[in-house]
């Protein structure tokens, strides 16, 4: 039997927009007969908030509050005396028809690619950690290892597929690395995910050099009028940013297993 959804997932699905704004709009519609002014206000606020979150400018601003600067030079890795590269999984694409089954998703692929690029340039050993396998599906770490070894030509020294959360990934990875005498790492994950991931890996006892990738908000381009044109993709980016902010808040309050 598959484990129940994590609290972070439930939080993102119900509380974080757009779900919460849709529910607010429906509540407003339901109240319009008895309290017309209140109902109209709630519905109007929900529609306005959805509009704002659908703007590319909003998504970029929200992401910019999460995403740290990139690792500009691999020389920083030698200066930090890092002894291993840790690549975090970001999910799988189930039943991909062109691959004949599960594969890594759009969050995991850039992480693996960047981790492989760093590994080839630094010759550091690699640890991969991802969510535990679900019934009938391969785990993230197994898919990541296949991708690294078969397509990027990078060997995997340490492998963890037992944890279900970022905090769990950190604890399991720290146990493997510290047993091998490794205490300084290069951490590879999506830029928006890096602040939360770095905190929990440091809490687990590792010294972390951040190597973020797959930026959504980091952009040196000047403002363009298209930044004010609503789009579904911009709403998705805003949702990812808000969900990560909510998860980061939870991680500050509760040390999740």
N, C-alpha and C positions, 0 to 999 in steps of 0.2 A: 504493500500500500504506500502511495506517495505521501510525503510529509505535507502538513497543511501549509498554506501560503505564509510567508514571513510577515511580521508586523509592518516592516517597511513597505512591502508590496501592498498590503491592505490600506496603509496610510496613503500611498500614492494613488490607489484605485478609487478611494472614497473621498478623502479630505482635500487632496491637492487638486486644483483646477486641471482640466475643465469639468470633471465630474461634480465637484462641489458647486460650481457656478450653474451647471444645468439643474441640479437639485434646487438651488436657490431660486432660479427662474420659475421652475414648476411650482415651488411653494408660493411665490408671488402670484402666479396665475390662480392658484387655489384660494388665495386670500382676497382676490379682487372683489368678489361679490359682497363679502362681509365688511372688509376694510379696504375700500378702493384705493385710497392714497398709499397705504402701506404696501398693498399688493403691487401697485404700479411701480413704486419705488424699488422694491426688491427685484422685480423683473427687469426694470431699466438698468439697475446696477449690475445685474448679472450679464446682460447683453453688452454693456459698456466694458466690463472687465474682460469678457471674451474677445471683444474687438481689440483692446489694448494688448492682450497676450498673443494675439494673432499677428502683431506687427513685427517684422524682422528686427527693428530697432529695439523693441522690448526684450526679445530673446537674447540679443547680443549683450544688452546691458545686464540682464540677469546672469548670464554666463560669465561676464567679466568680473562679477563679484565672487565667483568660485575659482576660476582658472588662474593658476600661477604662471609666471613667465616660463618659457620653454628652456630646456637645457641647451644652451647655445653652442657649447664646445665640449666634445668628449674628453678633452684634457681635464675637465673638472672632475671626471670620474677617478683619474689617477691621483689628483690632488686630495680627493676625499678618502683615498685608500680603500675604496669599496672592494669587496671580495666576491660578490655574487650579484647577478641580475635577477630580480624577482618580477615575474609578469603575472598580473592579475587577470582572471577571466572576466568576461562581461556578458556572458549568455550564449545560447545556442539558437540556431535556426532549425526547428524541427521539421523533419520530412522534406528537406529541400529536394525537389524532383530532379533537378539537373545533376545532383550528386548522389542520387539514389538513397538518400537517408539524411540523418542529421549532419550539420556542419556548424562551424562557428558563425556567430551573427555579426552585424555591422559594428558592434562595440568591441568585440573580441579581436577581430581581424587586424585593425590598426595597431592594437596593443602588441599582438604577436609579431607583426611586421617590424615595428619599431624596436621591440626587444631583440629580435634577430639581428637587426642592423647594428645595434649597440654591441651585441655579443661578438659579432664578426670583427668589429673594430677594436674591441678591448680584450678579446680572448678570455673574458670572465665566464665562469660556469653559470648555468641558468637553472632557476627553480620556477616551476609553473604551479599555480594554485587556482582552482576553480570549484564551482559548486559540485556537490556530490551527485553521482548518477541517480536518475529517476527511473522508475520501473519501465523497462522497455526502451530506455534511451541511454546513450553513452554520456559520461560526465564531461563537463567543460574541459577539465585538465587533459583527458585522454584525446579529445579532438585537437586541443592546442598542441599536444606533443606530436601527434601525427603531422600536423601542419608544419611545425618547426623542423622536424627531422626530415620529412619527405619532400617538402616544397622549398624550405629555406636553408636546408643543409646545416642546421644548428642542433647539436646534441643537447639533451636535457639530463642534468645530473640529479636534480631532486624533483619529486613529483608528489603533489598533494591533491586529493579529491574527496576529502572527508567533510570539509566545512560547508556551511550553507550561507554564511554571511561574510562581509568583509572583516569584521572583528574575528570571526573564526578562522578565516584565511590567515590573518596575521599571527594568531596563536600557533596554528599548525606549522606555518612556515618558519616561525621563530624557533620552534622546537627542533625542526630538522636542521636548520642552519647552525644554531648554537651547539648542537651535538657535533657538528663538523668544525667547530671553532670559528665560525663566521659571524661577525657582529655588525659589519658595515655593508650596506647593500645599495644598489641602484633599484629604485622602485618604478615600474612601468605600469601606468594605467591611464585611462582617459583623463584629460585635463580637468574636467568638471568634478571628477571623482577623487582627484589627488588629495585635496585637503583632508577629507575624512579618512582616506586610506593611510596617508602619512601619519596622522594622529594615532591610529590604532596600531600600526606597525611599530611606532616609537614606544607606545605604551607596552607593547609586547617585549621590549628590551632591545630593539635593533636601532642602529644609527642609519638614517635614511637620507639618500640623495635623490631628490625627486626628478623623474624623467617623464613628464606628462606628454601626452600625444592626443591626436584627434580633437583639435580645438573647434568649438562652435562660436565663441565670442571674440577671440583674439584676432583682431583685424586692423591693419594699418591703413586700410583704404578710407578715403574721405566719405563724408555723409552723402548719400544719394537719395533721390526722391522715392526710389523703389523700396527704401527702408521703411516707408510708411504705407506700403501696400499689403493688406492682410493676406496671409497664406496659411495653408494647413501645416506646411513644414515649419513655419515660424511658431505656430501654436505648439507643435511637438517639442521644439527646442525650449520654449518657455516652460512646458510641463516637465521636461527632464531637469531643468535648473531648479524649479520649485520643489520637485520630489527630492532632489539631492539636498537642498537646503533643509527640508523637513527631516530627512534621514540623518543629516549631520547634527541637527538639534537633538534628535532621539539618542544619538550615540554619545552626546555630551551628558545626557541624563541617565541613561541605562547602558551598562556594559553588557551587550547582547551576546548570547552564545551562538 
